[in-house]
């Protein structure tokens, strides 16, 4: 009671500050994530020709409609173009250039289509790149904090968008790139945690069990249980917990 609803609706509120009258939001979280949904631009085509390489080139307004130019490579172009014609997220698909290794297309967005960056950007994410991956889009973005990441995950879940975090790290890390050591998990723990996530172990209700994970890795259920606890503990200790609240862990 007494809370300002506007504060609750903006996940960035707790991350901002001011200095000399200038608002400051530190976009110190880099997220690489997979997003897919039949209404997201080109997803029906990407799903039909998943081995293709699609790269957006430019966005503009053409004949009163939002328009995208993009290139496609590594594709059976007969199949690709047939899928593009049937793609409900675009209209008036047009081949505008042919090169020895790729083709360039112009498409208008249908009224119901969404950009792959639409949901992240609506929550304040700074999207730095988007490229196709396994029938959807691999989006790299910078966020002002974990509250925005949580809001992004919730928004995608509420709208049935397939959202999966692939990498999560700070751009200020010493080596400048993501790595397991930053989160304190071993390679074996990372593989188990990723597999458990992909198999639905963390879903509610669960879609897989520790016994099924044990069969997948050829180990005992008790070994899976221990590795899951240690890996989860390492992730929480190195991401969410403050230094003073992180207890020492045996390896």
Secondary structure as GFF3:
##gff-version 3
##sequence-region A 1 251
A	DSSP	alpha_helix	5	9	.	.	.	ID=ss1
A	DSSP	three_ten_helix	13	15	.	.	.	ID=ss2
A	DSSP	beta_strand	16	19	.	.	.	ID=ss3
A	DSSP	beta_strand	22	25	.	.	.	ID=ss4
A	DSSP	beta_strand	29	36	.	.	.	ID=ss5
A	DSSP	alpha_helix	43	48	.	.	.	ID=ss6
A	DSSP	beta_strand	53	62	.	.	.	ID=ss7
A	DSSP	beta_strand	65	73	.	.	.	ID=ss8
A	DSSP	alpha_helix	77	86	.	.	.	ID=ss9
A	DSSP	beta_strand	90	98	.	.	.	ID=ss10
A	DSSP	beta_strand	102	109	.	.	.	ID=ss11
A	DSSP	alpha_helix	118	122	.	.	.	ID=ss12
A	DSSP	beta_strand	126	133	.	.	.	ID=ss13
A	DSSP	beta_strand	136	143	.	.	.	ID=ss14
A	DSSP	alpha_helix	146	158	.	.	.	ID=ss15
A	DSSP	beta_strand	162	169	.	.	.	ID=ss16
A	DSSP	three_ten_helix	180	183	.	.	.	ID=ss17
A	DSSP	alpha_helix	187	198	.	.	.	ID=ss18
A	DSSP	alpha_helix	210	217	.	.	.	ID=ss19
A	DSSP	alpha_helix	221	239	.	.	.	ID=ss20
A	DSSP	three_ten_helix	243	245	.	.	.	ID=ss21
###
